[in-house]
Structure formats: C-alpha cells, structure tokens
Amino acid sequence: MKRSRSAHLRGRPPLPSTTMGSPDRANASAQAARPAAAARPRARILPPVRLPCSWCDAEFGVADFLDRCRFYWRDARSVRWDCPRCGRWEDIDLHPGEVRRGYVYWAGDSRFAHMRTAIVPGLLPYSGEDGLTVEYGGRVWRVPDLGSSR
C-alpha cells in the first residue's frame, strides 16, 4: 500500500525553504511590507450615529442627545437624560466611545447597572470637580454634578 507523502509529516513543522524566489521568501517580503501599510491612516466614513429613546423610540443625533443631559450623579457615575419628544428620562453612563443605558440602584451605595451599549466613535467624557465634561465632534458639553450622597 502506498502512503501519501504528507501522512508521515503530520504533526511536524514545515521545513524552512532556502531557495531564492521561493513562496516562503515571497511571504516574508510581503509580511515585512505590512507594517508600513498598516501604519497609514485610513479614511473611514462612519454612518451618523442615532441614539433612540428607550420609551418612545424617537431617534436623536449624538449632539442632540448630549444637549438633553441634565445632571451627573458622581456616586453612581450616571447621567440623567430627558427625551424631548416624550418627556421621560433615562439613566445613562458615558464612557469613551460608548453610551451605556441602564438604571441606578442602591446596594449599600448608589450603583449603575448597564443594560445596553451604543457605540459612539469619538465620544470622550471625563469627570472633574464641577461635573462631567463631554467632548464630541469638536463640541464640549458640561453636565453639572448633582452632588454626593456620602
């Protein structure tokens, strides 16, 4: 019975090729060229992000959404957002590149439980002494601090 050549090579690493112009050498030169190509910035056009209200499903652009952030609760690290269409509010948590929706609950301290996440490229929130500052699309929002319950 004739055995195939690859049967006895299973489980062994391939031997390096030293022949000029071999496929392995071509692969090595292609690999060397990749970092330069990967380092070039790519122009990506992202579709506009729309954030819906959880109650009435009305959709808002990120800037319109951030315009309706009322106050920042430092203890729970959450922001109160009011829907301009239905008037209801939601608790949200802003992170770099994300808007997390959820609710605040008490378990010895105020805590935020996140339920859903919306990806918002370019969103940059950071907290300071007087509240939360959010940067997005060249604009800056300051959400006032509600204070601490401690």
Backbone bond lengths (Angstrom), bond angles and torsions (degrees), N, CA, C in turn:
res aa  C-N    CA-C-N  psi(-1)  N-CA   C-N-CA  omega(-1)  CA-C   N-CA-C  phi
1 M - - - 1.429 - - 1.534 108.07 -
2 K 1.320 114.86 136.97 1.454 120.29 -176.98 1.528 109.82 -92.82
3 R 1.349 116.53 127.67 1.460 121.04 178.34 1.523 108.97 -92.68
4 S 1.325 114.44 144.22 1.465 116.67 176.74 1.526 108.63 -74.27
5 R 1.306 115.14 154.54 1.452 120.72 -176.54 1.526 111.57 -63.81
6 S 1.336 116.69 -37.76 1.462 119.72 -176.93 1.525 112.52 -72.43
7 A 1.330 118.43 -19.09 1.460 120.59 -178.47 1.521 111.58 -61.54
8 H 1.317 118.32 -39.24 1.460 119.20 -178.32 1.535 112.24 -83.52
9 L 1.343 117.85 -8.43 1.456 120.80 -179.67 1.536 112.81 -98.13
10 R 1.318 117.08 -5.93 1.467 119.72 -178.52 1.518 110.48 -58.77
11 G 1.333 115.22 136.34 1.450 120.21 178.26 1.517 113.68 86.22
12 R 1.320 118.03 -6.09 1.462 120.73 178.49 1.524 109.18 -105.51
13 P 1.328 116.67 145.26 1.471 118.18 177.26 1.520 110.50 -70.36
14 P 1.335 117.95 150.84 1.461 119.76 179.29 1.529 110.44 -66.76
15 L 1.305 115.50 147.20 1.455 120.57 178.61 1.520 109.66 -76.75
16 P 1.339 117.45 140.96 1.470 119.00 178.34 1.518 110.68 -68.01
17 S 1.309 114.91 144.29 1.451 119.90 179.23 1.521 109.11 -96.76
18 T 1.300 117.28 137.22 1.461 120.87 179.98 1.507 111.97 -113.82
19 T 1.309 116.87 7.56 1.449 120.62 -178.53 1.527 109.77 -78.39
20 M 1.322 117.36 135.56 1.464 121.54 176.82 1.521 108.63 -63.23
21 G 1.300 116.40 139.64 1.461 120.41 176.91 1.515 113.24 75.46
22 S 1.309 118.68 13.93 1.460 121.02 -179.24 1.533 109.91 -74.53
23 P 1.326 117.31 160.88 1.462 119.95 177.82 1.532 111.91 -60.02
24 D 1.327 117.87 -34.55 1.463 120.15 179.09 1.521 110.85 -63.67
25 R 1.317 117.14 -39.36 1.462 121.21 179.89 1.526 109.33 -68.09
26 A 1.311 117.23 -39.32 1.462 120.66 178.03 1.532 109.78 -64.24
27 N 1.337 116.43 -40.10 1.457 120.16 177.57 1.517 111.37 -62.72
28 A 1.330 116.65 -40.73 1.466 121.02 -179.69 1.526 110.74 -63.18
29 S 1.320 117.93 -41.13 1.469 119.32 179.95 1.529 110.64 -71.11
30 A 1.323 117.28 -33.34 1.464 119.91 176.60 1.528 109.81 -67.59
31 Q 1.320 117.43 -39.44 1.462 121.83 178.21 1.531 110.28 -62.84
32 A 1.336 116.58 -40.86 1.455 120.67 -179.05 1.524 111.36 -65.54
33 A 1.321 117.99 -29.80 1.466 121.49 -178.95 1.527 112.13 -79.36
34 R 1.324 118.93 -19.64 1.463 121.55 -174.99 1.521 114.52 -63.30
35 P 1.327 120.56 -44.60 1.462 117.38 -177.42 1.527 113.22 -58.35
36 A 1.322 117.82 -37.62 1.464 119.77 179.89 1.530 110.18 -64.40
37 A 1.321 116.65 -41.46 1.457 119.83 179.52 1.523 110.66 -69.09
38 A 1.332 117.03 -37.62 1.462 120.36 -179.14 1.521 111.28 -70.62
39 A 1.328 117.53 -26.13 1.463 120.88 -178.13 1.526 112.09 -74.82
40 R 1.326 117.26 -20.98 1.461 119.84 179.20 1.518 110.30 -69.89
41 P 1.326 118.39 134.43 1.466 119.25 178.27 1.519 109.91 -69.20
42 R 1.293 115.14 139.38 1.458 120.28 178.20 1.523 108.66 -102.42
43 A 1.291 115.34 135.71 1.460 119.65 177.72 1.525 107.06 -81.02
44 R 1.324 115.84 108.11 1.459 120.59 178.63 1.511 108.54 -110.14
45 I 1.279 115.88 129.80 1.457 120.19 176.38 1.514 106.75 -104.32
46 L 1.321 114.76 113.03 1.455 120.05 -179.60 1.516 109.36 -92.87
47 P 1.313 117.05 143.11 1.461 118.45 176.59 1.519 109.32 -66.20
48 P 1.321 117.49 152.57 1.463 118.99 179.13 1.525 110.21 -61.41
49 V 1.318 115.53 138.29 1.463 120.71 -179.59 1.519 108.59 -84.14
50 R 1.314 115.64 132.48 1.455 122.19 177.13 1.526 107.45 -118.68
51 L 1.321 116.39 129.75 1.458 121.93 -179.49 1.523 108.94 -112.28
52 P 1.341 117.88 117.06 1.462 120.06 -177.82 1.531 112.63 -86.77
53 C 1.309 115.48 152.95 1.458 121.44 170.55 1.526 107.25 -73.95
54 S 1.306 117.54 137.20 1.469 120.85 -179.51 1.525 112.20 -72.23
55 W 1.324 117.27 -17.72 1.461 120.76 -176.69 1.521 112.53 -94.33
56 C 1.338 117.65 -48.74 1.468 119.88 -173.62 1.530 113.38 -111.56
57 D 1.339 117.91 -3.35 1.468 124.27 178.97 1.530 114.49 66.36
58 A 1.323 118.03 11.63 1.468 119.72 173.51 1.527 107.86 -66.70
59 E 1.327 117.35 139.16 1.462 121.33 -177.58 1.524 110.68 -104.88
60 F 1.350 114.49 143.26 1.455 121.10 -178.03 1.514 109.85 -132.33
61 G 1.328 116.41 146.95 1.448 120.72 171.58 1.527 108.51 -69.57
62 V 1.315 116.98 164.04 1.461 121.00 -175.78 1.531 110.90 -60.86
63 A 1.335 117.86 -44.50 1.468 120.60 -179.37 1.533 110.81 -61.97
64 D 1.332 117.42 -44.29 1.466 120.75 177.78 1.525 110.83 -63.46
65 F 1.309 116.07 -38.02 1.463 121.66 178.71 1.532 109.99 -63.34
66 L 1.338 116.88 -47.53 1.465 120.85 -178.20 1.530 112.21 -68.23
67 D 1.337 116.95 -27.24 1.463 120.30 176.65 1.526 112.00 -62.01
68 R 1.316 117.50 -24.20 1.465 122.01 -175.45 1.534 113.50 -100.32
69 C 1.325 118.08 11.86 1.473 121.16 175.29 1.520 107.78 -77.79
70 R 1.326 117.50 120.67 1.466 121.88 -170.87 1.525 113.91 -92.04
71 F 1.329 118.55 -48.90 1.462 119.92 179.87 1.520 110.22 -153.77
72 Y 1.314 114.46 160.59 1.461 123.61 -178.44 1.520 108.25 -111.90
73 W 1.307 116.99 128.20 1.457 121.60 177.43 1.516 108.04 -106.48
74 R 1.332 115.33 101.56 1.463 122.10 -172.80 1.533 112.53 -59.85
75 D 1.335 118.03 -39.36 1.469 120.77 -177.65 1.530 111.98 -58.67
76 A 1.311 116.45 -43.36 1.463 120.67 -178.24 1.522 111.78 -96.28
77 R 1.317 116.56 -3.88 1.468 123.40 -175.84 1.529 111.00 52.64
78 S 1.324 114.66 45.82 1.464 118.84 -178.60 1.521 110.22 -127.08
79 V 1.320 114.68 160.03 1.459 123.34 179.58 1.520 107.21 -120.83
80 R 1.332 116.50 139.66 1.455 120.46 175.34 1.514 107.97 -91.44
81 W 1.337 117.00 126.08 1.459 122.93 179.82 1.516 108.47 -117.42
82 D 1.330 117.13 133.03 1.465 122.64 178.42 1.516 109.84 -107.46
83 C 1.326 116.82 131.65 1.463 120.96 176.90 1.525 109.12 -79.45
84 P 1.340 118.01 125.40 1.471 119.53 179.72 1.532 112.94 -72.10
85 R 1.335 116.85 -17.03 1.469 118.71 -177.75 1.527 112.13 -86.50
86 C 1.349 116.88 -52.83 1.463 119.15 -175.63 1.535 112.91 -101.65
87 G 1.341 117.68 -13.57 1.456 120.67 177.56 1.522 115.09 83.90
88 R 1.311 118.23 -4.58 1.464 120.44 178.38 1.514 110.40 -78.95
89 W 1.335 116.74 163.42 1.456 120.80 -178.35 1.525 110.45 -118.66
90 E 1.313 114.15 160.60 1.462 122.17 176.32 1.513 108.91 -136.57
91 D 1.322 116.01 152.31 1.457 121.68 171.04 1.517 107.26 -94.69
92 I 1.327 115.88 128.76 1.457 120.74 178.66 1.524 109.06 -129.87
93 D 1.297 115.38 159.09 1.468 122.79 177.14 1.520 106.02 -127.55
94 L 1.311 116.64 123.32 1.462 121.33 -177.61 1.522 109.97 -98.63
95 H 1.305 116.30 127.74 1.460 124.08 176.82 1.521 108.39 -126.86
96 P 1.321 118.71 161.01 1.472 119.19 176.95 1.535 110.52 -56.07
97 G 1.329 115.73 116.78 1.461 121.69 178.04 1.515 115.40 78.91
98 E 1.344 118.21 6.93 1.465 120.22 -177.28 1.526 112.10 -144.29
99 V 1.334 114.59 145.38 1.464 122.08 167.45 1.518 105.19 -116.81
100 R 1.327 116.34 116.39 1.465 121.43 -179.64 1.529 108.51 -104.69
101 R 1.318 115.09 131.83 1.460 120.80 178.94 1.518 108.85 -108.85
102 G 1.310 114.57 146.74 1.455 118.70 -179.94 1.511 110.93 -178.29
103 Y 1.328 115.30 -141.05 1.459 120.04 -179.46 1.522 109.23 -148.76
104 V 1.331 115.27 159.11 1.460 122.26 177.51 1.519 107.56 -100.40
105 Y 1.322 116.12 137.01 1.459 121.30 176.87 1.526 109.09 -137.59
106 W 1.326 114.98 166.98 1.456 121.12 -178.23 1.524 109.08 -110.17
107 A 1.329 116.68 126.25 1.466 122.79 174.53 1.529 107.10 -144.51
108 G 1.329 115.40 64.34 1.458 120.53 -174.29 1.516 111.47 87.76
109 D 1.303 116.76 -33.12 1.469 126.06 174.64 1.523 107.30 -144.02
110 S 1.315 115.55 163.69 1.467 119.53 174.06 1.519 108.47 -72.15
111 R 1.311 115.82 134.75 1.467 121.04 179.94 1.520 109.58 -137.80
112 F 1.316 114.06 153.96 1.464 120.54 178.07 1.525 108.48 -107.13
113 A 1.322 116.54 126.54 1.468 121.56 175.47 1.519 107.38 -104.85
114 H 1.298 116.74 117.47 1.471 119.31 -175.90 1.518 109.69 -93.06
115 M 1.339 114.35 136.12 1.461 121.60 -175.33 1.529 112.61 -112.32
116 R 1.336 116.96 -39.51 1.473 121.21 -177.98 1.517 109.41 -137.76
117 T 1.325 115.66 149.96 1.459 121.26 179.88 1.524 109.67 -125.89
118 A 1.323 116.08 134.77 1.460 122.62 172.22 1.521 107.33 -113.51
119 I 1.323 117.25 130.35 1.460 122.50 179.11 1.527 108.74 -83.08
120 V 1.334 115.36 125.66 1.470 121.68 -179.50 1.529 107.32 -130.62
121 P 1.341 117.80 89.54 1.469 119.67 -179.67 1.524 111.46 -58.60
122 G 1.320 116.03 134.63 1.457 120.94 177.75 1.513 114.67 93.45
123 L 1.321 118.90 -6.33 1.459 121.70 178.92 1.522 109.11 -75.96
124 L 1.336 116.57 128.08 1.463 120.84 -177.93 1.528 110.16 -135.31
125 P 1.351 117.13 94.92 1.465 120.12 175.86 1.526 111.35 -96.40
126 Y 1.317 117.06 146.14 1.465 120.98 172.65 1.517 108.59 -151.35
127 S 1.325 115.73 142.26 1.464 119.74 -176.84 1.514 110.30 -93.36
128 G 1.314 113.89 147.50 1.460 121.73 178.09 1.514 109.11 -133.45
129 E 1.314 116.01 -167.52 1.467 120.98 -177.78 1.530 112.56 -65.45
130 D 1.328 116.60 -36.07 1.464 119.74 -173.90 1.522 114.06 -101.00
131 G 1.323 118.50 7.94 1.456 120.85 178.09 1.511 112.23 141.52
132 L 1.300 114.80 -149.46 1.463 121.61 -177.20 1.524 108.84 -110.92
133 T 1.325 115.88 133.42 1.462 121.56 175.47 1.519 107.12 -109.68
134 V 1.320 116.42 133.17 1.462 121.58 -178.20 1.522 108.31 -125.71
135 E 1.330 116.09 128.64 1.460 121.77 175.37 1.520 108.53 -112.28
136 Y 1.338 114.42 135.22 1.463 119.86 176.98 1.523 108.84 -161.17
137 G 1.315 116.27 129.69 1.462 121.64 174.55 1.511 114.27 57.47
138 G 1.326 118.42 34.21 1.453 121.81 178.95 1.519 114.57 83.91
139 R 1.328 118.10 -2.49 1.461 121.65 177.55 1.522 110.30 -106.26
140 V 1.314 116.01 160.45 1.466 122.14 178.59 1.528 108.86 -129.31
141 W 1.334 116.17 132.14 1.456 122.86 175.55 1.523 107.77 -116.20
142 R 1.328 116.11 142.83 1.454 121.22 173.72 1.529 107.43 -119.50
143 V 1.328 115.38 117.69 1.453 121.43 -179.92 1.530 106.95 -100.73
144 P 1.344 117.81 117.94 1.464 119.61 -174.80 1.527 112.44 -65.93
145 D 1.335 114.94 147.77 1.455 122.85 -178.96 1.534 108.54 -79.97
146 L 1.324 115.85 132.00 1.456 121.77 177.69 1.525 110.66 -74.60
147 G 1.319 116.21 -25.22 1.454 120.62 -177.11 1.514 110.56 113.21
148 S 1.298 115.26 -177.23 1.454 121.23 -177.16 1.517 109.49 -116.55
149 S 1.319 116.05 146.55 1.459 120.15 177.58 1.521 111.11 -94.77
150 R 1.311 117.63 4.90 1.477 120.85 -178.39 1.486 112.21 -86.60
